[in-house]
Amino acid sequence: MNRNPFLLFGVIVALLGGCTLAPEYMRPASPVSADWPTGAAYQETKSAAAAPTAAELPWREFFTDGRLQKVIETALNNNRDLRLAALNVERARAYYGIQRAELLPTINAVGSGRKERVPADLSSTGSAMTSERYDVNLGISSWEIDFFGRIRSLKDRALEEYLATDQARRSAQILLVSAVAQAYLALAADRENLKLVAATLEAQETSYKLIRKLQDVGLASELDLRRAQSQMDAARGDVARYTQLAAQDENVLNLLVGSPIPTALLPSDLGSISPPQEISPGLSSELLLRRPDVLAAEHRLKATNANIGAARAAFFPRISLTTAIGTASAELSGLFASGSGTWSFAPQIALPIFDARTWSAYDVTKVEREITVAQYEKAIQTAFREVADALAVQGTVNRQIAAQQSLVGAVAETYRLSQALYTKGIDSYLGVLDAQRSLYGAQQGLIALHLSRYANRVALYEVLGGGSEEDGGTEGPYRRMP
């Protein structure tokens, strides 16, 4: 009995020295170019090379508008989707703890008592008797010793699945920050459009009243009056439409934030918002490997790699141990008396002889690994395309804005001249209507381009993986778990 602790210590040493049959992990080669796209659409992106990268800018520094910062902070605290993502991380962490505990023996303390009457015809003495037995044991119940790394591989798989879930939470946070900013900018643009439409309606009403007075004295035709009315009615419809859009934008923002937003934090137009900082995509597309969705795909790949080790270990013997040490007595008072000690030692080995399912399960793990390799490569390719699209907008949007501003100026002058010619009776009102429509469309186009420039900065920040490090990121406390 005195040697049992040494035996248990020897088994623990054997466990700690257990091997694993999982193949060595090798990160697949990146399926995209190492350099960002080049060409006419990307020329202006070179000027942003001196700007910080997305990973270097926490979202509080990227978004410079104080009101937007408060809205994003509220969303991070209240958004239900992000809360679910965080709870999924906690659940995955608990599952990992369960799997890791499989490496350690389960030690139980058990106390039992039994009292039994044996009739005379069943008693060995030929007389009726009453027997008693009391036991107290400390033991290990069916502990599998992980000589071939099956449990260790399953533990590694659970760890990688947990880390993939944590990266999914980071990805959800980045998406939330971006979605809130995009909705905030959309609300600002629609409110600016509403101001433009309201001003246009006011001008149309003024023109309509003027033409009606001219018609009353015979200086304008019925056709001019109806044309002016059609423009005025169209402007009224646009006022109602943009009022609706602004209300819907606010509803979307409230949903993302998780609570009603105070009116003081809402934008009046795009001009009232401090624009996000300009960022650089970096010198190489290798930055994409740090995106949370790409990291999550890689952790899932590592999990399937570890699962192969568990499937390989299933071909080898399984060794389990059941042991106990304690005391027993026929009387409760003698339970801890001298000489009442007991012990048991019951090792078991199971040798797999034939089980066709084992080979099929091994084939499944190899196919699953190929599937996750394809998913990992697709995640990188998707990330590269998203960044390339954002860079194409970044490289051309300033030129578009400059051209649109010039167009607005030219059409505004055309409208002024057309109105002057109509007032002097030199030209028809149709020229004024055409100029009005052109000016209105050009002004709306300019607002849309300003929105595109700001929204694309947010999109580029998102697709480059910015906006999550303030809330733990990859170096959070859970990453220290073995």
FENBEL-V232428 format. One record per residue. PHI is phi in degrees with one decimal (NA if undefined). PSI is psi in radians with two decimals (NA if undefined). Layout:
phi:PHI psi:PSI
phi:PHI psi:PSI
//
This chain:
phi:NA psi:-0.55
phi:-70.8 psi:-0.33
phi:-87.4 psi:-0.15
phi:-60.7 psi:-0.75
phi:-58.5 psi:-0.62
phi:-69.8 psi:-0.62
phi:-63.3 psi:-0.77
phi:-62.9 psi:-0.69
phi:-63.1 psi:-0.70
phi:-64.2 psi:-0.65
phi:-65.5 psi:-0.71
phi:-63.8 psi:-0.71
phi:-61.3 psi:-0.73
phi:-62.6 psi:-0.67
phi:-63.4 psi:-0.82
phi:-64.8 psi:-0.45
phi:-91.6 psi:0.14
phi:-61.1 psi:2.53
phi:-93.8 psi:3.11
phi:-133.5 psi:2.50
phi:-100.4 psi:0.19
phi:-68.8 psi:2.43
phi:-65.8 psi:2.66
phi:-64.0 psi:2.30
phi:-77.2 psi:2.30
phi:-127.7 psi:2.11
phi:-66.0 psi:2.24
phi:-62.0 psi:2.62
phi:-64.8 psi:2.53
phi:-66.4 psi:2.27
phi:-87.0 psi:0.28
phi:-126.3 psi:2.93
phi:-65.4 psi:2.59
phi:-73.3 psi:-0.35
phi:-109.3 psi:2.66
phi:-72.5 psi:2.76
phi:-60.6 psi:2.66
phi:-126.6 psi:2.86
phi:139.6 psi:-3.03
phi:-61.3 psi:-0.58
phi:-75.8 psi:-0.20
phi:-118.2 psi:0.19
phi:-63.4 psi:-0.72
phi:-75.0 psi:-0.22
phi:-69.5 psi:-0.37
phi:-66.4 psi:-0.50
phi:-70.0 psi:-0.30
phi:-92.7 psi:0.14
phi:-62.2 psi:-0.54
phi:-80.3 psi:-0.18
phi:-73.0 psi:2.75
phi:-68.5 psi:2.74
phi:-82.5 psi:2.90
phi:-62.0 psi:-0.65
phi:-66.9 psi:-0.40
phi:-85.8 psi:-0.17
phi:-114.5 psi:1.89
phi:-61.3 psi:2.72
phi:-61.7 psi:-0.49
phi:-67.1 psi:-0.46
phi:-89.4 psi:-0.53
phi:-70.7 psi:-0.81
phi:-88.2 psi:1.92
phi:-90.2 psi:-0.18
phi:-80.7 psi:2.16
phi:-63.6 psi:-0.67
phi:-67.9 psi:-0.73
phi:-64.7 psi:-0.64
phi:-59.5 psi:-0.75
phi:-66.3 psi:-0.67
phi:-64.9 psi:-0.77
phi:-64.8 psi:-0.73
phi:-61.4 psi:-0.73
phi:-63.2 psi:-0.71
phi:-63.4 psi:-0.73
phi:-64.1 psi:-0.48
phi:-86.1 psi:-0.50
phi:-113.5 psi:-0.34
phi:-62.9 psi:2.27
phi:-73.6 psi:-0.62
phi:-63.2 psi:-0.73
phi:-67.5 psi:-0.62
phi:-64.0 psi:-0.71
phi:-64.0 psi:-0.69
phi:-62.0 psi:-0.72
phi:-66.2 psi:-0.67
phi:-67.7 psi:-0.61
phi:-62.7 psi:-0.63
phi:-63.8 psi:-0.78
phi:-61.9 psi:-0.69
phi:-65.2 psi:-0.77
phi:-63.1 psi:-0.63
phi:-64.1 psi:-0.71
phi:-66.4 psi:-0.70
phi:-62.2 psi:-0.67
phi:-63.1 psi:-0.72
phi:-61.2 psi:-0.68
phi:-63.6 psi:-0.81
phi:-67.5 psi:-0.66
phi:-64.9 psi:-0.60
phi:-67.4 psi:-0.31
phi:-64.1 psi:-0.37
phi:-72.4 psi:-0.38
phi:-102.3 psi:2.60
phi:-70.5 psi:2.59
phi:-93.9 psi:1.98
phi:-102.5 psi:2.19
phi:-122.5 psi:2.51
phi:-104.8 psi:2.16
phi:-127.2 psi:2.25
phi:-117.2 psi:2.38
phi:-145.4 psi:2.74
phi:-144.2 psi:2.57
phi:-146.1 psi:2.38
phi:-133.2 psi:2.22
phi:-139.5 psi:2.38
phi:-101.2 psi:2.26
phi:-110.9 psi:2.15
phi:-67.9 psi:2.88
phi:-62.2 psi:-0.69
phi:-72.5 psi:-0.21
phi:-107.9 psi:-0.15
phi:-81.6 psi:2.53
phi:-71.1 psi:-0.34
phi:-93.1 psi:-0.13
phi:80.9 psi:0.02
phi:-123.6 psi:2.61
phi:-61.8 psi:2.47
phi:-146.4 psi:2.75
phi:-118.2 psi:2.20
phi:-112.4 psi:2.58
phi:-130.8 psi:2.60
phi:-151.4 psi:2.34
phi:-129.2 psi:2.35
phi:-133.5 psi:2.52
phi:-133.7 psi:2.10
phi:-132.0 psi:2.56
phi:-119.7 psi:2.03
phi:-151.4 psi:3.02
phi:-111.4 psi:2.26
phi:-107.2 psi:1.92
phi:47.4 psi:1.13
phi:-92.3 psi:2.08
phi:-81.3 psi:2.13
phi:-85.4 psi:2.11
phi:-86.1 psi:1.16
phi:-65.8 psi:-0.61
phi:-107.6 psi:0.19
phi:79.2 psi:0.30
phi:-63.1 psi:-0.88
phi:-69.4 psi:-0.65
phi:-62.9 psi:-0.68
phi:-66.9 psi:-0.71
phi:-65.0 psi:-0.62
phi:-64.5 psi:-0.74
phi:-64.2 psi:-0.67
phi:-63.4 psi:-0.76
phi:-63.0 psi:-0.66
phi:-63.8 psi:-0.79
phi:-66.6 psi:-0.63
phi:-66.4 psi:-0.65
phi:-63.3 psi:-0.80
phi:-65.2 psi:-0.62
phi:-63.5 psi:-0.68
phi:-66.5 psi:-0.65
phi:-65.6 psi:-0.68
phi:-66.8 psi:-0.59
phi:-64.1 psi:-0.63
phi:-65.3 psi:-0.74
phi:-60.9 psi:-0.72
phi:-63.5 psi:-0.69
phi:-64.2 psi:-0.63
phi:-67.4 psi:-0.77
phi:-60.0 psi:-0.77
phi:-62.8 psi:-0.70
phi:-65.4 psi:-0.81
phi:-58.1 psi:-0.77
phi:-66.3 psi:-0.76
phi:-64.1 psi:-0.70
phi:-63.4 psi:-0.79
phi:-63.9 psi:-0.73
phi:-64.2 psi:-0.74
phi:-66.3 psi:-0.65
phi:-63.9 psi:-0.76
phi:-68.0 psi:-0.68
phi:-63.3 psi:-0.70
phi:-62.5 psi:-0.75
phi:-62.5 psi:-0.74
phi:-66.3 psi:-0.73
phi:-68.9 psi:-0.59
phi:-69.2 psi:-0.61
phi:-68.2 psi:-0.69
phi:-62.8 psi:-0.65
phi:-63.9 psi:-0.70
phi:-62.7 psi:-0.75
phi:-62.4 psi:-0.78
phi:-65.6 psi:-0.70
phi:-62.8 psi:-0.73
phi:-66.6 psi:-0.66
phi:-65.1 psi:-0.74
phi:-61.7 psi:-0.73
phi:-61.5 psi:-0.73
phi:-66.6 psi:-0.69
phi:-65.6 psi:-0.69
phi:-64.1 psi:-0.69
phi:-63.5 psi:-0.74
phi:-65.3 psi:-0.72
phi:-61.8 psi:-0.76
phi:-64.8 psi:-0.67
phi:-65.9 psi:-0.78
phi:-67.1 psi:-0.61
phi:-64.7 psi:-0.68
phi:-65.4 psi:-0.69
phi:-66.5 psi:-0.61
phi:-67.9 psi:-0.62
phi:-61.6 psi:-0.53
phi:-102.4 psi:0.17
phi:81.6 psi:0.27
phi:-98.7 psi:-0.07
phi:-137.8 psi:2.64
phi:-90.7 psi:2.88
phi:-62.9 psi:-0.59
phi:-63.5 psi:-0.74
phi:-62.5 psi:-0.70
phi:-64.4 psi:-0.75
phi:-69.5 psi:-0.59
phi:-64.9 psi:-0.72
phi:-65.2 psi:-0.67
phi:-66.3 psi:-0.70
phi:-62.0 psi:-0.70
phi:-65.3 psi:-0.71
phi:-65.3 psi:-0.75
phi:-66.0 psi:-0.65
phi:-63.7 psi:-0.69
phi:-65.7 psi:-0.65
phi:-61.8 psi:-0.73
phi:-62.9 psi:-0.67
phi:-68.0 psi:-0.61
phi:-60.8 psi:-0.79
phi:-65.1 psi:-0.68
phi:-66.4 psi:-0.79
phi:-74.0 psi:-0.47
phi:-63.0 psi:-0.73
phi:-64.8 psi:-0.81
phi:-61.9 psi:-0.71
phi:-63.8 psi:-0.69
phi:-66.2 psi:-0.71
phi:-67.2 psi:-0.67
phi:-59.8 psi:-0.72
phi:-66.9 psi:-0.64
phi:-64.2 psi:-0.73
phi:-60.8 psi:-0.76
phi:-64.0 psi:-0.71
phi:-63.4 psi:-0.66
phi:-66.5 psi:-0.76
phi:-65.0 psi:-0.70
phi:-74.6 psi:-0.52
phi:90.5 psi:0.08
phi:-164.5 psi:2.76
phi:-60.7 psi:2.41
phi:-92.2 psi:2.30
phi:-57.6 psi:2.49
phi:-58.5 psi:-0.58
phi:-64.6 psi:-0.37
phi:-91.6 psi:-0.11
phi:-85.8 psi:2.54
phi:-80.6 psi:2.65
phi:-91.7 psi:-0.57
phi:-165.4 psi:3.09
phi:-65.6 psi:-0.58
phi:-65.3 psi:-0.37
phi:-85.0 psi:-0.06
phi:-101.7 psi:2.30
phi:-73.4 psi:2.13
phi:-67.3 psi:2.66
phi:-62.9 psi:2.75
phi:-68.3 psi:2.65
phi:-78.0 psi:2.43
phi:-127.4 psi:2.81
phi:-106.6 psi:2.50
phi:-77.3 psi:-0.06
phi:85.9 psi:3.11
phi:-90.4 psi:-0.29
phi:-142.6 psi:2.65
phi:-74.1 psi:-0.02
phi:-61.5 psi:-0.35
phi:-59.4 psi:-0.44
phi:-63.7 psi:-0.44
phi:-67.3 psi:-0.22
phi:-96.5 psi:-0.04
phi:-65.9 psi:2.44
phi:-58.1 psi:-0.69
phi:-68.2 psi:-0.59
phi:-70.4 psi:-0.73
phi:-63.1 psi:-0.68
phi:-63.3 psi:-0.73
phi:-63.6 psi:-0.65
phi:-69.7 psi:-0.67
phi:-64.5 psi:-0.66
phi:-65.5 psi:-0.61
phi:-64.6 psi:-0.75
phi:-64.2 psi:-0.60
phi:-65.3 psi:-0.74
phi:-68.5 psi:-0.54
phi:-64.1 psi:-0.75
phi:-67.2 psi:-0.57
phi:-65.5 psi:-0.52
phi:-62.0 psi:-0.69
phi:-61.5 psi:-0.70
phi:-66.6 psi:-0.67
phi:-67.6 psi:-0.65
phi:-65.6 psi:-0.71
phi:-65.0 psi:-0.39
phi:-66.6 psi:-0.29
phi:-80.6 psi:-0.19
phi:-105.0 psi:2.86
phi:-62.4 psi:2.61
phi:-109.5 psi:2.24
phi:-113.6 psi:2.21
phi:-128.3 psi:2.76
phi:-135.0 psi:2.31
phi:-124.3 psi:2.16
phi:-146.9 psi:2.71
phi:-153.3 psi:2.63
phi:-138.1 psi:2.40
phi:-175.2 psi:-2.61
phi:-144.3 psi:2.60
phi:-145.1 psi:2.61
phi:-158.3 psi:2.68
phi:-78.4 psi:-0.22
phi:-128.4 psi:2.49
phi:-63.0 psi:-0.61
phi:-70.5 psi:-0.38
phi:-99.5 psi:0.27
phi:-63.8 psi:-0.63
phi:-111.0 psi:0.37
phi:-76.1 psi:2.86
phi:-62.8 psi:2.41
phi:86.6 psi:0.08
phi:-97.0 psi:0.12
phi:-69.0 psi:2.53
phi:-135.4 psi:2.76
phi:-155.1 psi:2.74
phi:-142.7 psi:2.58
phi:-142.6 psi:2.00
phi:-134.4 psi:1.41
phi:-74.7 psi:2.70
phi:-143.0 psi:2.43
phi:-127.5 psi:2.29
phi:-114.3 psi:2.09
phi:-101.6 psi:2.06
phi:-70.6 psi:2.08
phi:-97.0 psi:-0.99
phi:-150.1 psi:2.11
phi:-152.1 psi:1.78
phi:-61.0 psi:-0.45
phi:-64.3 psi:-0.52
phi:-62.7 psi:-0.78
phi:-65.8 psi:-0.72
phi:-64.3 psi:-0.69
phi:-64.2 psi:-0.66
phi:-64.8 psi:-0.73
phi:-62.5 psi:-0.67
phi:-61.0 psi:-0.76
phi:-64.0 psi:-0.63
phi:-68.9 psi:-0.69
phi:-67.4 psi:-0.70
phi:-60.5 psi:-0.64
phi:-64.9 psi:-0.73
phi:-64.0 psi:-0.63
phi:-63.6 psi:-0.79
phi:-70.2 psi:-0.50
phi:-63.0 psi:-0.79
phi:-62.9 psi:-0.70
phi:-66.2 psi:-0.67
phi:-63.7 psi:-0.81
phi:-64.9 psi:-0.67
phi:-65.9 psi:-0.66
phi:-60.7 psi:-0.70
phi:-68.0 psi:-0.76
phi:-63.3 psi:-0.72
phi:-63.6 psi:-0.73
phi:-62.5 psi:-0.74
phi:-62.5 psi:-0.76
phi:-63.7 psi:-0.72
phi:-62.7 psi:-0.74
phi:-66.5 psi:-0.75
phi:-61.0 psi:-0.72
phi:-62.5 psi:-0.78
phi:-64.3 psi:-0.66
phi:-67.6 psi:-0.60
phi:-64.4 psi:-0.68
phi:-67.9 psi:-0.78
phi:-59.4 psi:-0.63
phi:-78.4 psi:-0.21
phi:-124.8 psi:-0.30
phi:-66.4 psi:-0.61
phi:-65.6 psi:-0.65
phi:-67.1 psi:-0.66
phi:-64.2 psi:-0.73
phi:-65.1 psi:-0.75
phi:-60.9 psi:-0.76
phi:-65.6 psi:-0.69
phi:-68.6 psi:-0.68
phi:-62.1 psi:-0.71
phi:-63.3 psi:-0.69
phi:-64.0 psi:-0.75
phi:-60.0 psi:-0.77
phi:-62.1 psi:-0.75
phi:-67.1 psi:-0.76
phi:-69.3 psi:-0.62
phi:-61.8 psi:-0.70
phi:-68.4 psi:-0.66
phi:-62.0 psi:-0.73
phi:-63.8 psi:-0.73
phi:-62.4 psi:-0.77
phi:-67.8 psi:-0.70
phi:-63.1 psi:-0.72
phi:-65.9 psi:-0.68
phi:-65.6 psi:-0.71
phi:-66.3 psi:-0.68
phi:-67.0 psi:-0.72
phi:-60.8 psi:-0.61
phi:-85.7 psi:-0.02
phi:79.2 psi:0.25
phi:-85.4 psi:-0.58
phi:-127.2 psi:2.83
phi:-81.4 psi:2.93
phi:-72.9 psi:-0.29
phi:-60.5 psi:-0.65
phi:-64.0 psi:-0.65
phi:-65.8 psi:-0.75
phi:-62.8 psi:-0.77
phi:-61.0 psi:-0.74
phi:-66.5 psi:-0.67
phi:-62.5 psi:-0.82
phi:-62.3 psi:-0.73
phi:-64.6 psi:-0.74
phi:-65.1 psi:-0.75
phi:-61.4 psi:-0.81
phi:-64.7 psi:-0.68
phi:-66.7 psi:-0.68
phi:-66.5 psi:-0.70
phi:-65.1 psi:-0.68
phi:-63.3 psi:-0.64
phi:-67.1 psi:-0.72
phi:-61.5 psi:-0.74
phi:-63.1 psi:-0.65
phi:-71.0 psi:-0.68
phi:-61.4 psi:-0.72
phi:-62.7 psi:-0.73
phi:-61.3 psi:-0.70
phi:-64.7 psi:-0.84
phi:-66.7 psi:-0.78
phi:-64.8 psi:-0.59
phi:-69.5 psi:-0.59
phi:-62.3 psi:-0.72
phi:-64.6 psi:-0.75
phi:-63.6 psi:-0.73
phi:-63.9 psi:-0.71
phi:-61.1 psi:-0.69
phi:-68.7 psi:-0.87
phi:-71.9 psi:-0.30
phi:-88.0 psi:0.04
phi:85.4 psi:0.39
phi:-86.3 psi:2.73
phi:102.5 psi:0.30
phi:-128.3 psi:-0.28
phi:-67.7 psi:-0.40
phi:-67.9 psi:-0.36
phi:-110.0 psi:0.73
phi:108.0 psi:-1.01
phi:60.6 psi:-2.73
phi:-77.9 psi:-0.19
phi:-107.3 psi:0.45
phi:-68.0 psi:3.10
phi:-63.0 psi:-0.50
phi:-72.1 psi:-0.40
phi:-67.1 psi:-0.26
phi:-82.7 psi:-0.09
phi:-69.2 psi:2.43
phi:-72.4 psi:NA
//
